[in-house]
């Protein structure tokens, strides 16, 4: 490889292309449909440039090399990352309510200080393209985690190259590259979340860049440079336009990786007089490349905060988010990222001291961030966070003498099981039957009510739940995951069921008009209620339920179905603050005509009536008259939330239903059971 200048303009140009692709993809997927492959470009560049930047180090021991390597890498990464994470944590605590969509943000943000957020994301959020990732302020740090984990291995591979055993270093890289690539092939279809996030399946992309440097070092390749640039650029454009979420990293990363390799090789071979050289030296492009790390760090928190507050759907909001992202990145580059790197270049401070300093900064940032998270209910601007009891039902149990509520969990396939009991109480027991609750997330939404019922009556309630897996849902096919949960839950109940026990089966049984992350067309929802597919599905599930009903009632159980609760056009928790009411997801408002709900409920209530006519031990619990007593259903009542989102009960909603549900159990059902 011929002597190279200390600065490679085409590397910053490629960085600019990569970060702009990612940025515009995150602003709106229509702008650059495959823009997420910009991260694949970054991985190849990182593998190449990190190897190049350490290729000229003087002779030193392995320990000295490791210290030298990490002092430079930590100086490059930690300052800007720590500041970004702290500011993003504060913004998240101030503006984002705790919910399903944001439930993993805290764990992700704290893990990002030490480069392990990708493992948290792989374990908790589903794949990168799921709503839980899109609304997680720290989801973008997964790629930094991959790079930092690569750096744990890099010194061991590169010291061999520095010692003159270049063939051995190249062979080791090639073997690990092949293993990682081989692992990514089946994982892309069987474990998409792991394949996307984890180093084992991404190592090959960084290794490709490192191997390119080792092969090209001190070698001159005679290639048609101009043709190489054009073909490689076309490959990148095709990837940026056509890449699909389900194909990453295999085979979706192959084209951007090859395109990046081709551009690096081709730009190296271009003569200075080539007309293509100016493409890599435009001042604006080079500046974006230089600030690309800070721009990558800051654009995502800005995008996520816009999603949670004013929305990101309009061109105006996307442009404003873009401007704020660039401004934050420029500020970070000038005042946070740049100074430590310049200080390192002229510092006489021992390298080991620098490593210790930046490690201490990361630990301090983590501790400060933990403290900010602990203040969420105190300092948040969100009424949801500040009034947790009303929204979530936390701490809403009324005390009774010296009574205590205790919970015990036990295993159930693809779900969770919780037993609630009362102890240390001299009050009489008014509910002698055991209550088993089997259902989806709506069953768990009744938890505040169940706790209070146990406190008041002394009964025992077991809750067996799995999200999206309600029994007799009547709106969605039963997936194998849910079928396994149903079988396990029923088997668990039957193992301890005694005659007179109550089996309560709450579930979402009418289609949603809005989810926490998106609204649906109301006309399509209403048409779906009466379409042939839905009617056939209801018939199939009803027949299957009749068999389950017989199994339970033959054992002496009293079975209770929950009549459908209202569904709303907007998720209340995202639409009650001054900073989010203009969000497009709130356009439907927090009220809905009772007539619409009656239309959605009608087929379900017809099925319930028929089932009840054939089975005297089947009851229906219908909270609708309490929750919606007038011609208009409202997600709020007297300034208090009745519902948390578009269909799950709030803590306050639970308090309204507690006394009626107790009467239902102790007065309506219990005498029949006896």
C-alpha positions as CSV (number, residue, x, y, z in Angstrom):
1,X,0.0,0.0,0.0
2,X,1.4,3.4,-1.0
3,X,2.0,6.0,1.7
4,X,-1.3,7.6,2.6
5,X,-2.2,11.0,3.9
6,X,-3.2,11.2,7.5
7,X,-6.7,12.2,6.4
8,X,-8.8,10.3,4.0
9,X,-11.5,12.5,2.7
10,X,-13.5,9.7,1.1
11,X,-13.9,8.0,4.5
12,X,-15.7,11.1,5.9
13,X,-17.7,11.2,2.7
14,X,-18.8,7.6,3.3
15,X,-19.6,8.5,6.9
16,X,-21.8,11.3,5.7
17,X,-23.7,9.1,3.3
18,X,-24.2,6.5,6.1
19,X,-25.4,8.9,8.8
20,X,-27.7,10.8,6.4
21,X,-29.2,7.5,5.3
22,X,-29.9,6.5,8.9
23,X,-31.2,10.0,9.8
24,X,-33.6,10.4,7.0
25,X,-34.8,6.8,7.4
26,X,-35.6,7.6,11.1
27,X,-37.4,10.8,10.2
28,X,-39.6,9.0,7.8
29,X,-39.1,5.6,6.3
30,X,-40.5,6.8,3.0
31,X,-37.5,9.2,2.6
32,X,-35.0,6.4,2.4
33,X,-36.7,3.0,2.7
34,X,-33.5,1.1,3.3
35,X,-31.7,3.8,5.2
36,X,-31.1,1.5,8.2
37,X,-28.2,-0.2,6.2
38,X,-26.2,3.0,6.8
39,X,-25.2,1.2,10.0
40,X,-23.7,-1.6,7.9
41,X,-21.7,1.1,6.1
42,X,-20.5,2.4,9.4
43,X,-19.4,-1.1,10.5
44,X,-17.2,-1.6,7.5
45,X,-15.7,1.9,7.8
46,X,-15.0,1.3,11.5
47,X,-13.3,-2.0,10.9
48,X,-11.1,-0.4,8.2
49,X,-10.2,2.9,9.8
50,X,-9.6,1.6,13.3
51,X,-7.1,-0.9,11.9
52,X,-5.5,1.9,9.8
53,X,-5.2,4.3,12.7
54,X,-3.3,1.8,14.8
55,X,-1.1,0.4,12.0
56,X,1.8,2.9,12.6
57,X,2.1,2.6,16.4
58,X,5.7,2.2,17.6
59,X,7.0,-1.1,19.0
60,X,5.5,-1.7,22.4
61,X,4.4,-4.5,24.7
62,X,1.0,-6.0,24.4
63,X,-0.1,-4.4,27.7
64,X,1.1,-1.0,26.5
65,X,-0.7,-1.5,23.2
66,X,-3.9,-2.4,24.9
67,X,-3.7,0.7,27.1
68,X,-2.8,2.8,24.1
69,X,-5.7,1.4,22.2
70,X,-8.3,1.9,24.8
71,X,-7.2,5.4,25.8
72,X,-7.8,6.5,22.2
73,X,-11.1,4.6,21.8
74,X,-12.5,5.7,25.1
75,X,-11.5,9.3,24.4
76,X,-13.3,9.1,21.1
77,X,-16.5,7.4,22.5
78,X,-17.2,8.2,26.1
79,X,-17.4,12.0,26.4
80,X,-20.0,12.6,23.7
81,X,-21.9,9.4,24.6
82,X,-22.1,10.2,28.3
83,X,-23.4,13.7,27.7
84,X,-25.9,12.5,25.2
85,X,-27.2,9.7,27.5
86,X,-27.5,12.1,30.4
87,X,-29.4,14.7,28.5
88,X,-31.6,12.1,26.8
89,X,-32.3,10.5,30.2
90,X,-33.5,13.8,31.6
91,X,-35.6,14.6,28.5
92,X,-37.2,11.1,28.7
93,X,-38.0,11.5,32.4
94,X,-39.5,14.9,31.8
95,X,-41.6,14.2,28.8
96,X,-42.2,10.5,28.3
97,X,-44.7,8.6,30.4
98,X,-43.9,5.0,31.5
99,X,-45.8,2.5,29.4
100,X,-45.5,-0.6,27.3
101,X,-43.7,1.5,24.6
102,X,-41.2,3.0,27.0
103,X,-40.9,0.2,29.5
104,X,-37.4,-0.8,28.4
105,X,-35.9,2.7,28.0
106,X,-34.4,2.8,31.4
107,X,-32.6,-0.5,31.2
108,X,-31.4,0.3,27.7
109,X,-30.1,3.7,28.6
110,X,-28.2,2.5,31.7
111,X,-26.7,-0.4,29.8
112,X,-25.5,2.0,27.1
113,X,-23.0,3.6,29.4
114,X,-21.1,0.3,29.3
115,X,-21.7,-0.8,25.8
116,X,-24.3,-3.5,26.4
117,X,-27.6,-1.9,25.4
118,X,-27.8,-4.2,22.3
119,X,-28.1,-7.2,24.7
120,X,-30.9,-5.5,26.6
121,X,-32.7,-4.7,23.3
122,X,-32.4,-8.2,22.0
123,X,-33.9,-9.6,25.1
124,X,-36.7,-7.1,25.7
125,X,-38.0,-5.1,22.7
126,X,-38.4,-7.5,19.8
127,X,-36.6,-6.6,16.6
128,X,-35.3,-3.2,15.7
129,X,-38.4,-2.4,13.6
130,X,-40.9,-3.0,16.4
131,X,-42.8,-0.1,18.1
132,X,-40.9,-0.7,21.4
133,X,-37.6,0.0,19.7
134,X,-39.0,3.0,17.7
135,X,-40.2,4.7,20.9
136,X,-37.1,3.8,23.0
137,X,-34.9,6.9,23.4
138,X,-31.8,4.8,23.6
139,X,-32.4,2.1,20.9
140,X,-29.8,3.6,18.6
141,X,-27.0,2.7,21.0
142,X,-27.2,-0.9,20.0
143,X,-24.7,-0.3,17.1
144,X,-22.2,1.4,19.5
145,X,-22.5,-1.7,21.7
146,X,-21.6,-3.9,18.7
147,X,-18.6,-1.7,18.0
148,X,-17.4,-1.6,21.6
149,X,-17.7,-5.4,21.9
150,X,-15.6,-5.7,18.7
151,X,-13.0,-3.5,20.4
152,X,-12.7,-6.1,23.2
153,X,-11.3,-8.5,20.7
154,X,-9.5,-6.2,18.3
155,X,-6.2,-5.7,20.3
156,X,-5.7,-9.5,20.5
157,X,-6.1,-9.8,16.8
158,X,-4.1,-6.7,15.7
159,X,-1.1,-7.2,18.0
160,X,-0.3,-10.3,16.0
161,X,-0.3,-8.2,12.8
162,X,1.9,-5.5,14.4
163,X,4.4,-8.1,15.5
164,X,4.9,-9.1,11.8
165,X,2.7,-12.2,11.7
166,X,0.3,-10.7,9.2
167,X,-0.7,-13.9,7.7
168,X,-1.8,-15.3,11.1
169,X,-3.7,-12.1,11.9
170,X,-5.5,-12.2,8.6
171,X,-6.2,-15.9,9.0
172,X,-7.8,-15.4,12.4
173,X,-9.9,-12.5,11.1
174,X,-11.0,-14.6,8.1
175,X,-12.0,-17.5,10.3
176,X,-13.9,-15.4,12.7
177,X,-15.5,-13.5,9.8
178,X,-16.6,-16.8,8.3
179,X,-18.0,-18.1,11.6
180,X,-20.0,-14.9,12.2
181,X,-21.3,-14.8,8.7
182,X,-22.3,-18.4,8.9
183,X,-24.2,-17.8,12.2
184,X,-26.0,-14.9,10.7
185,X,-27.6,-16.9,7.9
186,X,-30.0,-19.1,9.9
187,X,-30.4,-16.5,12.7
188,X,-31.8,-13.9,10.3
189,X,-34.9,-16.1,9.9
190,X,-35.1,-17.9,13.2
191,X,-34.0,-15.2,15.7
192,X,-34.3,-11.9,13.9
193,X,-34.0,-9.8,17.0
194,X,-30.7,-11.4,18.1
195,X,-29.3,-11.5,14.5
196,X,-29.9,-7.7,14.2
197,X,-28.5,-6.6,17.6
198,X,-25.8,-9.0,18.7
199,X,-22.1,-9.0,18.0
200,X,-22.0,-12.7,17.1
201,X,-24.0,-12.0,13.9
202,X,-22.5,-8.6,13.1
203,X,-18.8,-9.2,13.7
204,X,-18.2,-10.2,10.1
205,X,-19.1,-6.7,8.9
206,X,-16.4,-5.0,11.0
207,X,-14.0,-7.9,10.2
208,X,-14.5,-7.3,6.5
209,X,-13.2,-3.7,6.9
210,X,-10.3,-4.8,9.0
211,X,-9.4,-7.5,6.6
212,X,-9.6,-5.1,3.7
213,X,-7.0,-2.9,5.4
214,X,-4.7,-5.8,6.1
215,X,-4.9,-7.1,2.6
216,X,-4.5,-3.7,0.9
217,X,-1.7,-2.5,3.2
218,X,1.5,-2.1,1.1
219,X,-0.2,-3.4,-2.0
220,X,-1.3,-1.7,-5.1
221,X,-4.3,-3.1,-6.9
222,X,-4.8,-2.3,-10.5
223,X,-8.5,-1.8,-10.8
224,X,-10.7,0.3,-13.0
225,X,-11.2,2.9,-10.3
226,X,-13.8,5.0,-12.0
227,X,-15.9,2.0,-12.9
228,X,-15.5,0.7,-9.4
229,X,-16.8,3.9,-7.9
230,X,-19.8,3.9,-10.1
231,X,-20.7,0.3,-9.6
232,X,-20.2,0.4,-5.9
233,X,-22.2,3.5,-5.5
234,X,-25.0,1.9,-7.5
235,X,-24.9,-1.1,-5.1
236,X,-25.3,1.3,-2.1
237,X,-28.2,3.1,-3.8
238,X,-30.0,-0.2,-4.5
239,X,-29.5,-1.2,-0.9
240,X,-30.7,2.1,0.5
241,X,-33.8,1.9,-1.7
242,X,-34.7,-1.8,-1.5
243,X,-33.4,-3.2,1.8
244,X,-36.2,-4.8,3.9
245,X,-36.3,-5.1,7.7
246,X,-36.7,-8.9,7.7
247,X,-33.5,-9.5,5.7
248,X,-31.0,-7.9,7.9
249,X,-28.1,-8.8,8.5
250,X,-28.5,-11.6,6.0
251,X,-28.8,-11.2,3.1
252,X,-29.6,-7.6,3.4
253,X,-26.2,-6.4,4.7
254,X,-24.3,-8.0,1.9
255,X,-24.9,-5.4,-0.8
256,X,-24.1,-2.3,1.4
257,X,-21.0,-4.1,2.8
258,X,-19.8,-4.9,-0.7
259,X,-20.6,-1.4,-1.9
260,X,-18.6,0.1,0.9
261,X,-15.6,-2.1,0.3
262,X,-15.8,-1.3,-3.4
263,X,-15.9,2.4,-2.8
264,X,-12.9,2.3,-0.4
265,X,-10.8,0.3,-2.8
266,X,-11.9,2.5,-5.8
267,X,-11.3,5.8,-4.2
268,X,-7.9,4.7,-3.1
269,X,-7.0,4.0,-6.7
270,X,-8.4,7.2,-8.2
271,X,-5.8,9.6,-9.6
272,X,-5.8,13.1,-8.0
273,X,-7.0,14.5,-11.4
274,X,-10.1,12.3,-11.6
275,X,-13.4,14.1,-12.0
276,X,-14.8,11.9,-9.2
277,X,-12.4,13.2,-6.5
278,X,-14.5,16.4,-5.9
279,X,-17.3,14.1,-4.8
280,X,-15.3,13.3,-1.7
281,X,-14.1,16.7,-0.9
282,X,-17.1,18.9,-0.8
283,X,-16.9,21.0,2.5
284,X,-20.5,20.3,3.5
285,X,-20.1,16.5,3.0
286,X,-16.8,16.4,4.9
287,X,-18.3,18.4,7.8
288,X,-21.2,16.0,8.1
289,X,-18.7,13.1,8.0
290,X,-16.7,14.7,10.8
291,X,-19.7,15.2,13.0
292,X,-21.3,11.9,12.0
293,X,-20.7,10.3,15.4
294,X,-22.3,13.2,17.3
295,X,-25.1,13.3,14.6
296,X,-25.8,9.6,15.0
297,X,-25.9,10.0,18.8
298,X,-28.2,13.0,18.9
299,X,-30.6,12.5,16.0
300,X,-32.4,9.5,17.5
301,X,-33.3,11.0,20.9
302,X,-34.6,14.1,19.0
303,X,-36.7,11.8,16.7
304,X,-38.1,9.8,19.6
305,X,-39.0,12.9,21.7
306,X,-40.8,14.3,18.7
307,X,-42.8,11.0,18.3
308,X,-43.8,11.2,22.0
309,X,-44.7,14.9,22.0
310,X,-45.7,16.9,18.9
311,X,-45.5,14.0,16.4
312,X,-43.2,13.5,13.4
313,X,-45.7,12.9,10.7
314,X,-45.7,16.3,8.9
315,X,-42.9,17.6,6.7
316,X,-42.6,20.7,9.0
317,X,-42.0,18.6,12.1
318,X,-39.5,16.3,10.3
319,X,-37.6,19.4,9.1
320,X,-37.6,20.8,12.6
321,X,-36.3,17.5,14.0
322,X,-33.6,17.5,11.4
323,X,-32.5,21.0,12.3
324,X,-32.4,20.3,16.0
325,X,-30.5,17.1,15.4
326,X,-27.8,18.9,13.3
327,X,-27.6,21.8,15.8
328,X,-27.2,19.3,18.7
329,X,-24.5,17.4,16.8
330,X,-22.6,20.5,15.8
331,X,-22.6,21.6,19.5
332,X,-21.5,18.2,20.7
333,X,-18.7,18.0,18.1
334,X,-17.4,21.5,19.0
335,X,-17.7,21.4,22.7
336,X,-17.9,17.8,23.9
337,X,-16.4,15.4,21.3
338,X,-13.6,17.6,19.9
339,X,-11.8,19.0,23.0
340,X,-10.9,15.6,24.6
341,X,-9.5,14.3,21.3
342,X,-7.3,17.4,20.9
343,X,-6.2,17.2,24.5
344,X,-5.2,13.6,24.0
345,X,-3.0,14.5,21.1
346,X,-0.8,16.8,23.2
347,X,-1.3,15.3,26.6
348,X,1.6,14.0,28.7
349,X,-0.8,12.3,31.1
350,X,-0.1,8.5,31.2
351,X,-2.4,6.5,29.0
352,X,-3.5,4.3,31.8
353,X,-4.7,7.4,33.7
354,X,-6.8,8.4,30.7
355,X,-8.3,4.9,30.6
356,X,-9.2,5.2,34.3
357,X,-10.5,8.7,33.8
358,X,-12.9,7.8,31.1
359,X,-14.0,4.6,32.8
360,X,-14.8,6.8,35.9
361,X,-16.7,9.2,33.7
362,X,-18.9,6.3,32.4
363,X,-19.5,5.1,35.9
364,X,-20.4,8.5,37.2
365,X,-22.7,9.1,34.2
366,X,-24.4,5.8,35.0
367,X,-24.9,6.8,38.6
368,X,-26.2,10.2,37.7
369,X,-28.6,8.7,35.2
370,X,-29.8,6.2,37.8
371,X,-30.6,9.1,40.1
372,X,-32.5,11.0,37.4
373,X,-34.6,7.9,36.7
374,X,-35.4,7.6,40.4
375,X,-37.0,11.1,40.3
376,X,-39.4,10.3,37.5
377,X,-42.6,10.7,39.5
378,X,-41.3,13.9,41.1
379,X,-39.8,16.0,38.3
380,X,-41.7,14.7,35.3
381,X,-43.8,17.1,33.3
382,X,-46.1,14.2,32.4
383,X,-49.3,14.0,34.6
384,X,-49.2,10.2,33.9
385,X,-45.8,9.9,35.8
386,X,-46.8,12.4,38.5
387,X,-50.1,10.7,39.3
388,X,-49.1,7.1,39.1
389,X,-51.9,5.9,41.4
390,X,-54.6,7.2,39.1
391,X,-53.0,5.9,35.9
392,X,-51.3,2.7,36.9
393,X,-53.1,1.8,40.1
394,X,-49.9,1.7,42.2
395,X,-50.5,2.2,45.9
396,X,-54.3,2.3,45.5
397,X,-55.2,-0.5,48.0
398,X,-57.2,0.8,51.0
399,X,-55.7,-0.7,54.2
400,X,-57.9,-2.8,56.4
401,X,-56.7,-3.1,60.1
402,X,-53.5,-5.0,60.1
403,X,-54.3,-6.9,56.9
404,X,-51.5,-7.4,54.4
405,X,-51.5,-8.4,50.7
406,X,-49.0,-10.9,49.5
407,X,-48.2,-12.3,46.1
408,X,-46.6,-15.5,44.9
409,X,-45.6,-16.2,41.3
410,X,-45.5,-19.6,39.6
411,X,-44.6,-20.8,36.1
412,X,-46.9,-21.0,33.2
413,X,-45.9,-21.6,29.6
414,X,-45.5,-18.3,27.5
415,X,-47.0,-16.2,30.3
416,X,-46.9,-15.3,33.9
417,X,-49.0,-16.5,36.9
418,X,-49.5,-14.5,40.2
419,X,-51.4,-15.6,43.3
420,X,-52.8,-12.8,45.5
421,X,-53.7,-13.6,49.1
422,X,-54.5,-11.7,52.4
423,X,-52.7,-12.5,55.7
424,X,-52.5,-11.2,59.3
425,X,-56.1,-10.1,59.2
426,X,-58.9,-10.5,61.7
427,X,-61.6,-9.3,59.4
428,X,-64.1,-12.0,58.3
429,X,-63.8,-13.8,54.9
430,X,-66.7,-13.0,52.6
431,X,-65.4,-14.8,49.5
432,X,-64.7,-18.5,50.2
433,X,-64.3,-19.5,46.6
434,X,-60.9,-19.3,44.8
435,X,-60.9,-17.0,41.7
436,X,-58.8,-17.9,38.7
437,X,-58.3,-15.2,36.1
438,X,-57.0,-16.3,32.7
439,X,-56.5,-13.7,30.0
440,X,-54.4,-11.2,28.0
441,X,-53.0,-7.8,29.1
442,X,-56.6,-6.7,29.9
443,X,-56.8,-9.3,32.6
444,X,-53.6,-7.9,34.2
445,X,-55.0,-4.4,33.8
446,X,-57.5,-5.4,36.5
447,X,-54.7,-6.0,39.0
448,X,-55.5,-2.9,41.2
449,X,-59.1,-4.1,41.5
450,X,-58.1,-7.7,42.2
451,X,-55.7,-6.5,45.0
452,X,-58.5,-4.5,46.6
453,X,-61.0,-7.4,46.3
454,X,-58.6,-9.7,48.1
455,X,-58.1,-7.1,50.8
456,X,-61.8,-6.6,51.3
457,X,-63.0,-10.2,51.0
458,X,-60.1,-12.4,52.1
459,X,-60.5,-14.4,49.0
460,X,-57.6,-15.7,46.8
461,X,-57.2,-14.6,43.2
462,X,-54.8,-16.2,40.8
463,X,-54.0,-14.3,37.6
464,X,-52.6,-16.2,34.6
465,X,-51.8,-13.8,31.8
466,X,-50.0,-13.5,28.4
467,X,-50.1,-10.4,26.2
468,X,-52.4,-10.9,23.2
469,X,-53.6,-14.3,24.4
470,X,-57.1,-13.9,25.7
471,X,-59.4,-17.0,25.6
472,X,-62.3,-16.6,23.2
473,X,-60.9,-13.3,21.8
474,X,-63.2,-13.5,18.8
475,X,-61.1,-11.0,16.8
476,X,-57.8,-12.8,16.1
477,X,-56.7,-16.4,15.2
478,X,-55.2,-18.3,18.1
479,X,-51.4,-18.4,17.4
480,X,-49.3,-21.4,18.5
481,X,-47.7,-19.2,21.2
482,X,-51.1,-18.4,22.7
483,X,-52.3,-22.0,22.3
484,X,-49.4,-23.2,24.4
485,X,-50.3,-20.6,27.1
486,X,-53.9,-21.5,27.1
487,X,-53.2,-25.2,27.5
488,X,-50.7,-24.6,30.3
489,X,-52.9,-22.1,32.1
490,X,-56.0,-24.4,32.0
491,X,-53.9,-27.4,33.1
492,X,-52.6,-25.3,36.1
493,X,-56.1,-24.2,37.0
494,X,-57.6,-27.7,36.8
495,X,-54.8,-29.1,39.0
496,X,-56.2,-27.2,42.0
497,X,-59.7,-26.3,41.0
498,X,-62.5,-27.3,43.5
499,X,-66.3,-27.2,43.0
500,X,-67.6,-23.6,43.3
501,X,-64.4,-21.9,42.3
502,X,-64.7,-19.1,39.8
503,X,-62.8,-18.9,36.5
504,X,-62.9,-15.3,35.1
505,X,-61.9,-14.9,31.4
506,X,-61.3,-11.2,30.6
507,X,-59.9,-10.3,27.1
508,X,-60.0,-7.7,24.4
509,X,-62.9,-9.0,22.3
510,X,-63.6,-6.1,19.9
511,X,-61.0,-4.6,17.5
512,X,-58.9,-1.6,18.5
513,X,-59.3,1.8,16.9
514,X,-56.0,2.9,18.2
515,X,-52.9,1.2,19.7
516,X,-50.3,2.9,21.8
517,X,-48.2,3.6,18.7
518,X,-50.7,4.1,15.9
519,X,-54.3,4.8,15.0
520,X,-56.4,2.6,12.7
521,X,-59.0,3.6,10.2
522,X,-62.3,3.5,12.1
523,X,-64.3,2.6,9.0
524,X,-62.2,-0.4,8.4
525,X,-62.5,-1.4,12.0
526,X,-66.3,-1.2,11.8
527,X,-66.5,-3.1,8.5
528,X,-64.2,-5.8,10.0
529,X,-66.8,-6.6,12.7
530,X,-69.3,-7.9,10.1
531,X,-67.0,-9.3,7.4
532,X,-67.0,-13.0,6.5
533,X,-63.5,-13.7,7.8
534,X,-64.4,-12.4,11.3
535,X,-67.7,-14.2,11.4
536,X,-66.0,-17.5,10.5
537,X,-63.4,-16.9,13.1
538,X,-66.0,-16.2,15.8
539,X,-67.8,-19.4,14.9
540,X,-64.6,-21.5,15.1
541,X,-63.5,-20.0,18.4
542,X,-67.0,-20.4,19.9
543,X,-67.1,-24.1,19.1
544,X,-63.7,-24.6,20.6
545,X,-64.7,-22.6,23.7
546,X,-67.8,-24.8,24.2
547,X,-65.5,-27.8,24.8
548,X,-63.4,-25.8,27.3
549,X,-66.5,-24.6,29.0
550,X,-67.8,-28.1,29.5
551,X,-64.4,-29.2,30.9
552,X,-64.5,-26.5,33.5
553,X,-68.2,-26.7,34.5
554,X,-68.0,-30.5,34.7
555,X,-65.4,-30.0,37.4
556,X,-67.8,-27.6,39.2
557,X,-66.3,-24.3,38.2
558,X,-68.3,-21.1,37.7
559,X,-67.1,-19.5,34.5
560,X,-67.3,-15.7,34.0
561,X,-66.8,-14.0,30.7
562,X,-66.0,-10.3,30.5
563,X,-68.3,-8.3,28.2
564,X,-66.3,-5.9,25.9
565,X,-65.1,-2.6,27.5
566,X,-65.1,0.6,25.4
567,X,-62.3,1.3,23.0
568,X,-61.2,4.8,22.1
569,X,-59.8,6.7,19.2
570,X,-56.7,8.0,21.0
571,X,-54.5,6.6,23.7
572,X,-55.2,8.8,26.8
573,X,-51.7,8.6,28.3
574,X,-50.2,10.1,25.2
575,X,-52.8,12.9,24.9
576,X,-53.3,14.6,28.3
577,X,-50.3,16.9,28.6
578,X,-49.8,20.3,27.1
579,X,-46.8,19.1,25.1
580,X,-48.6,16.2,23.3
581,X,-52.2,17.2,22.7
582,X,-51.3,18.3,19.2
583,X,-49.8,14.9,18.3
584,X,-51.6,13.4,15.3
585,X,-52.3,10.3,17.3
586,X,-54.6,12.4,19.5
587,X,-56.7,13.7,16.7
588,X,-59.5,11.3,17.4
589,X,-60.1,12.7,20.9
590,X,-60.8,10.9,24.1
591,X,-64.5,10.4,23.7
592,X,-66.5,8.1,21.4
593,X,-70.3,7.6,20.9
594,X,-71.8,4.8,22.9
595,X,-73.5,3.7,19.6
596,X,-70.2,2.9,18.1
597,X,-69.2,0.7,21.0
598,X,-72.6,-1.0,20.9
599,X,-72.1,-1.8,17.2
600,X,-68.7,-3.3,18.0
601,X,-70.0,-5.3,20.9
602,X,-73.2,-6.6,19.3
603,X,-71.8,-9.8,17.7
604,X,-69.9,-10.7,20.9
605,X,-73.0,-10.2,23.2
606,X,-75.0,-12.3,20.8
607,X,-72.5,-15.2,21.2
608,X,-72.5,-14.7,25.0
609,X,-76.3,-14.9,25.1
610,X,-76.3,-18.1,23.2
611,X,-73.6,-19.7,25.4
612,X,-75.4,-18.6,28.6
613,X,-78.7,-20.2,27.3
614,X,-76.9,-23.6,27.1
615,X,-74.9,-23.3,30.2
616,X,-76.3,-22.2,33.6
617,X,-72.9,-22.0,35.2
618,X,-71.7,-19.3,32.8
619,X,-72.0,-15.7,33.8
620,X,-71.1,-12.4,32.1
621,X,-69.5,-9.5,33.9
622,X,-70.3,-6.3,32.1
623,X,-68.7,-3.0,33.4
624,X,-69.9,-0.9,30.4
625,X,-72.9,0.7,32.3
626,X,-70.5,1.9,35.0
627,X,-67.7,3.0,32.6
628,X,-70.0,4.5,30.0
629,X,-73.4,5.5,31.6
630,X,-74.4,8.0,29.0
631,X,-74.6,8.3,25.2
632,X,-70.9,9.2,25.0
633,X,-68.1,7.1,26.4
634,X,-65.2,9.2,27.9
635,X,-61.7,8.1,28.7
636,X,-61.6,10.7,31.4
637,X,-64.0,11.5,34.3
638,X,-63.8,14.6,36.4
639,X,-60.2,15.1,35.4
640,X,-59.3,11.5,36.3
641,X,-58.3,8.8,33.7
642,X,-60.8,6.0,33.2
643,X,-58.5,4.3,30.7
644,X,-54.8,4.3,30.4
645,X,-54.5,4.0,26.6
646,X,-57.2,3.2,24.0
647,X,-58.6,0.2,25.8
648,X,-56.8,-0.8,29.0
649,X,-58.3,0.3,32.3
650,X,-56.5,2.9,34.5
651,X,-55.9,2.7,38.2
652,X,-58.8,5.2,38.7
653,X,-61.0,3.1,36.4
654,X,-60.3,0.1,38.6
655,X,-61.4,1.9,41.7
656,X,-64.8,2.5,40.1
657,X,-65.3,-1.2,39.4
658,X,-64.0,-2.6,42.7
659,X,-67.3,-2.5,44.7
660,X,-69.5,-3.7,41.8
661,X,-67.1,-6.6,41.1
662,X,-67.1,-7.6,44.8
663,X,-70.9,-7.6,44.8
664,X,-70.9,-9.6,41.6
665,X,-68.6,-12.3,43.1
666,X,-70.2,-12.4,46.6
667,X,-73.9,-11.8,45.8
668,X,-74.6,-12.7,42.2
669,X,-72.3,-15.8,41.8
670,X,-71.6,-17.1,45.3
671,X,-75.2,-18.1,46.3
672,X,-75.5,-20.1,43.0
673,X,-72.1,-21.8,43.7
674,X,-73.3,-22.9,47.1
